Amino acid sequence: MIAGRVAMHKRIAVDLAKSVYQVAESVRVGQVSQRRRLNREAFRRYIQEQGEPVEWVMEACGTAHEVSGIGVLTASAFKAAVGQPERFANGRQLSAWLGMTPRKFSSGNSRKLGHISRQGNVYLRTLLIHGARSALLAAQRCQTNTPERMTALQRWATQTAARIGHNKAAVALANKLVRICWAVWCHERRFSGNWQSPAPA
């Protein structure tokens, strides 16, 4: 490396307009070197082709893409499907709208939770569950190799997997990730795996 030269990395800003991904590449701040308009499949290939370190910036998606298990593709699909998350009163309503909450069966004084409802956007729900599986595997690796670095969210995920099994835990984690995405999006805050909601007054 030449002395005095500042190492630069590629910055890619992504904006979603209807079903088209508008991509703007730049190496220096404020200097766009390339613009593209891609459909969903072309955008998927574009992500896979990026071999160098890239800083992804999701326009109008808040910091949803920073959530563990939520990548650029899932964040953009989230934006396309949900639109304005403020129309949901809380994360649970959004999760139910996406079909991520379990069905409830009641009989007398007993109540039983069943499988998730599977209503709503199938493509986005699939991305969320795949991302949750990846995040759960990462949490289990962290538990094995560096347990002292685990976040509260990772501890919850691994404990849930130990209690109900890997597949059910992945779905439960996906449900939680939807609620986290709603929170970071609506409250405009950064994602933290150790975030705790303030206790009610």
Backbone torsions as a table, in degrees:
resi	resn	phi	psi	omega
1	MET	NA	135.4	-178.1
2	ILE	-71.0	133.1	-178.4
3	ALA	-60.1	138.3	177.0
4	GLY	87.2	-12.2	-179.6
5	ARG	-83.3	131.4	-180.0
6	VAL	-84.5	126.1	178.5
7	ALA	-66.1	128.0	-179.3
8	MET	-112.7	153.2	174.5
9	HIS	-129.5	159.5	-177.5
10	LYS	-74.1	139.3	176.1
11	ARG	-118.6	125.6	-178.0
12	ILE	-121.3	117.6	176.7
13	ALA	-97.2	133.0	-177.1
14	VAL	-121.8	129.5	175.7
15	ASP	-128.0	139.8	-177.6
16	LEU	-107.2	119.9	176.1
17	ALA	-119.0	106.0	-174.1
18	LYS	57.1	-116.8	-177.8
19	SER	-103.9	13.1	-176.7
20	VAL	-112.3	132.4	176.5
21	TYR	-95.0	119.6	177.2
22	GLN	-96.9	117.9	-172.9
23	VAL	-114.2	131.3	177.7
24	ALA	-126.0	117.0	-180.0
25	GLU	-96.1	142.5	175.0
26	SER	-151.9	149.0	176.0
27	VAL	-106.5	-36.3	175.7
28	ARG	-109.8	141.9	-178.2
29	VAL	-57.8	129.2	177.4
30	GLY	84.9	-4.1	-179.3
31	GLN	-118.4	96.9	179.8
32	VAL	-79.1	124.3	-177.7
33	SER	-95.0	-22.8	-176.7
34	GLN	-158.5	138.3	175.0
35	ARG	-122.3	143.0	178.9
36	ARG	-140.6	154.4	171.4
37	ARG	-121.8	118.3	-172.1
38	LEU	-126.6	145.1	171.5
39	ASN	-83.0	-179.7	-172.8
40	ARG	-59.5	-46.7	-176.7
41	GLU	-68.8	-39.1	177.7
42	ALA	-65.8	-36.3	178.6
43	PHE	-67.1	-38.3	177.0
44	ARG	-60.1	-45.5	178.9
45	ARG	-65.3	-38.1	-179.6
46	TYR	-60.2	-42.6	178.4
47	ILE	-62.5	-44.9	-177.5
48	GLN	-66.4	-25.7	-177.6
49	GLU	-80.6	-11.0	-176.9
50	GLN	-75.8	106.1	-176.3
51	GLY	-95.0	-15.5	-177.7
52	GLU	-104.5	163.6	177.6
53	PRO	-58.1	132.5	-176.5
54	VAL	-130.9	137.4	170.9
55	GLU	-97.4	111.5	-178.9
56	TRP	-90.1	134.3	177.0
57	VAL	-125.3	115.9	179.5
58	MET	-93.8	109.3	179.3
59	GLU	-69.3	134.7	176.0
60	ALA	63.0	18.2	178.2
61	CYS	-114.0	11.7	-178.0
62	GLY	58.9	-139.8	178.7
63	THR	-112.1	27.3	-176.9
64	ALA	-59.5	-33.7	-177.4
65	HIS	-71.2	-9.0	178.6
66	GLU	-88.2	-10.3	-178.9
67	VAL	-68.8	135.8	179.0
68	SER	-56.9	125.0	-179.4
69	GLY	92.6	-6.4	178.9
70	ILE	-112.7	106.3	179.8
71	GLY	-91.5	-172.7	-178.0
72	VAL	-62.6	-44.6	-177.6
73	LEU	-64.8	-43.4	-180.0
74	THR	-66.6	-40.7	179.2
75	ALA	-62.4	-40.9	179.9
76	SER	-70.2	-38.4	176.3
77	ALA	-65.5	-36.0	176.9
78	PHE	-60.0	-46.8	179.6
79	LYS	-61.4	-43.3	-177.9
80	ALA	-64.9	-41.2	-175.2
81	ALA	-78.5	-40.7	-171.9
82	VAL	-86.8	-38.4	-177.1
83	GLY	74.3	-103.6	179.8
84	GLN	-104.2	105.0	-177.6
85	PRO	-66.2	-18.0	-179.1
86	GLU	-65.3	-15.8	179.3
87	ARG	-73.0	-10.7	174.7
88	PHE	-99.7	133.4	-176.0
89	ALA	-66.4	-29.9	179.9
90	ASN	-157.1	175.3	-178.4
91	GLY	-66.2	-29.8	-179.5
92	ARG	-66.5	-37.9	177.4
93	GLN	-63.9	-40.6	177.3
94	LEU	-64.6	-42.7	179.4
95	SER	-62.3	-40.7	178.1
96	ALA	-65.9	-38.6	179.3
97	TRP	-63.0	-31.6	179.3
98	LEU	-87.7	-0.5	178.7
99	GLY	77.7	26.0	-176.3
100	MET	-98.2	-4.0	-178.9
101	THR	-97.3	148.4	-178.3
102	PRO	-73.7	149.4	173.7
103	ARG	-71.3	150.7	179.7
104	LYS	-114.8	134.3	177.8
105	PHE	-122.5	124.6	-178.2
106	SER	-119.5	142.0	176.7
107	SER	-148.2	109.3	-177.3
108	GLY	65.2	-122.7	-180.0
109	ASN	-96.2	0.7	-177.6
110	SER	-100.8	147.3	177.4
111	ARG	-134.1	134.4	-178.0
112	LYS	-127.9	137.3	176.5
113	LEU	-95.3	132.8	-179.6
114	GLY	-105.6	-153.5	178.1
115	HIS	-72.0	163.7	176.6
116	ILE	-62.7	154.4	-172.8
117	SER	-70.0	-26.1	-179.3
118	ARG	60.3	28.4	173.6
119	GLN	-87.3	165.4	175.0
120	GLY	88.0	-156.6	-171.3
121	ASN	-75.8	109.0	-176.5
122	VAL	-66.0	-42.9	-177.6
123	TYR	-60.9	-47.9	-179.5
124	LEU	-66.4	-40.6	179.5
125	ARG	-62.5	-38.4	177.5
126	THR	-63.9	-44.5	178.0
127	LEU	-61.0	-41.8	-178.4
128	LEU	-64.5	-42.0	-178.8
129	ILE	-70.5	-39.6	176.3
130	HIS	-63.0	-42.4	178.2
131	GLY	-63.8	-38.5	178.4
132	ALA	-65.8	-37.8	176.8
133	ARG	-61.5	-43.3	179.1
134	SER	-63.7	-43.5	179.5
135	ALA	-65.2	-36.0	179.0
136	LEU	-67.7	-41.8	176.9
137	LEU	-62.3	-41.7	178.5
138	ALA	-62.8	-39.5	178.6
139	ALA	-65.1	-39.2	179.4
140	GLN	-68.6	-36.1	175.4
141	ARG	-65.7	-41.4	178.9
142	CYS	-64.3	-38.3	178.7
143	GLN	-62.4	-36.3	-178.9
144	THR	-77.6	-43.0	-171.5
145	ASN	-94.3	-46.2	-177.0
146	THR	-137.2	69.1	-176.2
147	PRO	-60.3	-26.2	-179.2
148	GLU	-69.4	-15.0	-178.5
149	ARG	-98.5	2.0	-177.8
150	MET	-67.8	141.7	175.1
151	THR	-87.3	168.4	177.8
152	ALA	-61.3	-37.3	178.8
153	LEU	-65.4	-41.0	178.5
154	GLN	-66.3	-39.2	177.4
155	ARG	-63.7	-42.1	177.6
156	TRP	-60.5	-43.9	-177.9
157	ALA	-63.7	-45.5	-178.6
158	THR	-69.7	-36.5	177.1
159	GLN	-66.3	-38.2	178.0
160	THR	-66.2	-40.8	178.4
161	ALA	-63.7	-38.7	179.0
162	ALA	-66.7	-29.1	-176.0
163	ARG	-86.5	-40.9	-172.7
164	ILE	-122.1	-0.9	179.7
165	GLY	100.8	158.9	-172.1
166	HIS	-64.5	-48.4	-174.3
167	ASN	-65.3	-46.2	178.9
168	LYS	-65.4	-36.4	178.8
169	ALA	-66.1	-35.8	178.5
170	ALA	-63.8	-40.8	178.1
171	VAL	-67.1	-41.7	177.8
172	ALA	-62.8	-38.7	178.3
173	LEU	-67.4	-39.9	177.5
174	ALA	-60.2	-41.1	176.8
175	ASN	-59.4	-45.0	179.6
176	LYS	-66.4	-38.0	-179.7
177	LEU	-64.2	-36.4	176.7
178	VAL	-60.3	-44.1	180.0
179	ARG	-66.2	-36.7	178.1
180	ILE	-66.5	-42.3	178.4
181	CYS	-59.6	-43.1	178.2
182	TRP	-59.5	-43.4	-176.6
183	ALA	-66.1	-48.0	-177.7
184	VAL	-69.5	-28.4	-179.7
185	TRP	-75.0	-50.9	-175.0
186	CYS	-74.6	-34.9	-178.0
187	HIS	-94.5	-1.0	176.0
188	GLU	52.6	51.0	177.8
189	ARG	-123.6	161.9	179.6
190	ARG	-76.1	150.8	177.3
191	PHE	-73.1	137.7	173.3
192	SER	-138.9	126.6	178.6
193	GLY	-70.3	-8.7	178.9
194	ASN	-109.6	13.7	-177.7
195	TRP	-66.4	138.4	174.7
196	GLN	-128.1	130.0	179.0
197	SER	-65.9	140.3	178.2
198	PRO	-61.7	142.5	179.7
199	ALA	-66.8	140.9	179.7
200	PRO	-62.9	145.2	-178.1
201	ALA	-70.9	NA	NA
